[in-house]
Amino acid sequence: MSIKCYEFFGCKKQKCVIFKEGEERNCWEIDPTLTPCTKTFGGDPIKMEEKIFFCKNCLFYEYANNKTN
């Protein structure tokens, strides 16, 4: 069983679409307007094609993509 981003961070923002995604997708695969974490990036809303650049700096992204987990 894989851990999800909200479990990793102890996030309680259940309006985030990832709570309903189950095991189907990861947070970095979801439109940034549907995930509250992208508001922490500040500035203008980011576009989907830009999101992965931010996500690659996320501790959860690093954890989930670490092959030794």
Backbone bond lengths (Angstrom), bond angles and torsions (degrees), N, CA, C in turn:
res aa  C-N    CA-C-N  psi(-1)  N-CA   C-N-CA  omega(-1)  CA-C   N-CA-C  phi
1 M - - - 1.465 - - 1.526 109.12 -
2 S 1.308 116.45 131.43 1.460 119.82 -179.40 1.526 110.14 -95.41
3 I 1.299 114.88 146.84 1.465 121.86 178.52 1.533 108.89 -80.18
4 K 1.305 117.06 146.40 1.463 122.24 178.48 1.526 109.08 -101.14
5 C 1.323 116.81 163.99 1.465 121.51 -176.31 1.525 111.82 -59.23
6 Y 1.337 118.52 -41.01 1.458 120.31 -178.29 1.527 111.45 -67.11
7 E 1.332 117.66 -29.68 1.465 120.86 175.80 1.527 110.01 -73.00
8 F 1.302 116.34 -42.33 1.459 122.82 -178.92 1.525 110.96 -59.25
9 F 1.351 116.31 -44.42 1.461 121.54 -177.12 1.529 113.64 -94.78
10 G 1.341 117.90 -6.92 1.460 120.41 -175.57 1.523 111.43 67.69
11 C 1.320 116.26 32.85 1.463 122.58 -176.01 1.527 110.75 -74.22
12 K 1.314 116.31 138.98 1.460 122.19 179.55 1.533 112.24 -112.98
13 K 1.327 118.72 11.35 1.464 122.90 -177.27 1.529 109.41 -80.63
14 Q 1.330 115.56 77.54 1.453 120.19 -173.31 1.526 114.10 -71.48
15 K 1.321 117.95 -5.45 1.471 119.85 173.28 1.525 110.98 -74.70
16 C 1.300 116.57 -13.22 1.463 121.61 177.55 1.523 108.86 -67.38
17 V 1.303 116.58 134.32 1.456 122.50 -176.84 1.533 112.56 -62.15
18 I 1.310 118.24 -23.19 1.466 120.46 -177.14 1.531 111.62 -64.11
19 F 1.346 118.33 -25.73 1.459 121.25 177.24 1.526 111.16 -62.22
20 K 1.319 117.00 -28.80 1.460 121.57 -178.06 1.532 112.55 -95.95
21 E 1.308 117.52 -7.23 1.462 121.92 -174.46 1.519 113.77 -75.87
22 G 1.300 118.21 -24.65 1.462 119.96 -176.03 1.514 110.19 63.19
23 E 1.301 117.17 -134.77 1.466 121.84 -177.85 1.525 112.51 -94.34
24 E 1.316 117.45 3.61 1.459 120.47 -171.49 1.522 115.35 -68.72
25 R 1.335 117.51 -47.16 1.467 120.41 -177.52 1.519 110.30 -135.56
26 N 1.308 114.57 159.84 1.461 121.46 173.60 1.520 109.58 -95.05
27 C 1.307 117.19 160.59 1.462 121.45 -176.17 1.530 112.35 -60.13
28 W 1.328 118.02 -32.76 1.472 119.54 -179.16 1.522 112.35 -74.70
29 E 1.328 117.81 -6.19 1.458 121.96 177.96 1.528 112.27 -98.44
30 I 1.317 117.21 2.89 1.461 122.36 -175.09 1.520 110.12 -108.47
31 D 1.327 115.65 141.51 1.465 122.08 179.62 1.539 110.36 -47.56
32 P 1.321 117.65 130.63 1.466 120.97 -176.17 1.522 114.82 -61.02
33 T 1.324 117.94 -21.85 1.467 119.02 178.76 1.530 111.20 -73.97
34 L 1.324 117.48 -14.50 1.462 121.66 -178.17 1.522 113.89 -98.95
35 T 1.324 117.04 -4.00 1.460 120.66 -179.86 1.531 109.77 -119.17
36 P 1.333 118.25 117.87 1.460 121.40 -176.35 1.529 114.30 -61.13
37 C 1.318 118.03 -23.14 1.467 119.83 -177.64 1.523 111.89 -60.95
38 T 1.325 118.49 -26.28 1.457 120.05 -178.30 1.522 112.19 -69.68
39 K 1.324 117.92 -17.77 1.471 120.53 176.29 1.524 110.77 -67.57
40 T 1.329 117.85 -21.81 1.463 120.93 179.03 1.524 111.76 -73.02
41 F 1.343 117.25 -12.64 1.458 120.38 179.44 1.523 111.68 -74.19
42 G 1.341 116.41 -20.85 1.462 121.12 179.64 1.522 112.26 72.06
43 G 1.308 115.06 172.54 1.459 120.23 177.84 1.512 112.95 70.78
44 D 1.329 115.33 -156.66 1.456 121.97 -179.17 1.526 110.30 -68.63
45 P 1.330 116.42 153.30 1.470 118.99 175.87 1.531 110.34 -57.90
46 I 1.321 115.67 140.78 1.464 118.79 -179.63 1.527 110.15 -89.42
47 K 1.314 114.94 158.06 1.459 121.91 178.52 1.528 108.73 -95.58
48 M 1.311 115.40 158.12 1.462 120.78 -177.83 1.525 112.01 -54.08
49 E 1.314 116.61 -44.35 1.469 119.24 -177.77 1.531 112.74 -66.95
50 E 1.333 117.68 -18.13 1.463 121.92 177.49 1.527 111.87 -92.34
51 K 1.319 116.92 -20.85 1.457 121.36 -171.71 1.523 112.87 -58.10
52 I 1.312 118.69 -41.76 1.455 121.49 -175.79 1.529 111.87 -60.28
53 F 1.325 117.40 -29.42 1.468 119.69 178.06 1.524 110.61 -65.33
54 F 1.337 116.71 -36.98 1.455 121.24 176.18 1.524 110.53 -73.44
55 C 1.313 116.16 -42.84 1.461 120.94 -176.45 1.527 111.96 -63.98
56 K 1.306 117.70 -33.16 1.463 120.52 -179.87 1.523 111.69 -64.41
57 N 1.335 117.63 -15.81 1.461 122.08 176.08 1.529 112.22 -97.47
58 C 1.324 116.63 3.97 1.458 122.67 -178.24 1.534 109.71 -85.85
59 L 1.324 116.88 137.52 1.467 121.07 178.94 1.528 112.12 -61.00
60 F 1.333 117.31 -36.41 1.456 119.23 178.85 1.524 111.34 -68.42
61 Y 1.316 117.64 -41.41 1.463 121.07 177.82 1.532 109.70 -58.56
62 E 1.323 115.84 -45.69 1.465 120.32 178.80 1.525 110.72 -61.27
63 Y 1.341 116.65 -44.29 1.456 121.34 179.54 1.537 111.02 -62.68
64 A 1.327 116.86 -48.43 1.465 122.03 -176.26 1.532 112.23 -65.85
65 N 1.296 117.24 -27.72 1.466 121.28 -177.44 1.521 113.16 -100.11
66 N 1.321 116.46 4.70 1.460 121.15 176.22 1.520 108.02 -79.91
67 K 1.286 117.96 117.86 1.467 122.85 -175.11 1.525 112.90 -69.59
68 T 1.317 119.04 -10.87 1.460 120.94 -178.64 1.512 113.44 -92.15
69 N 1.357 118.71 -0.72 1.480 121.24 179.62 1.498 111.02 -68.41
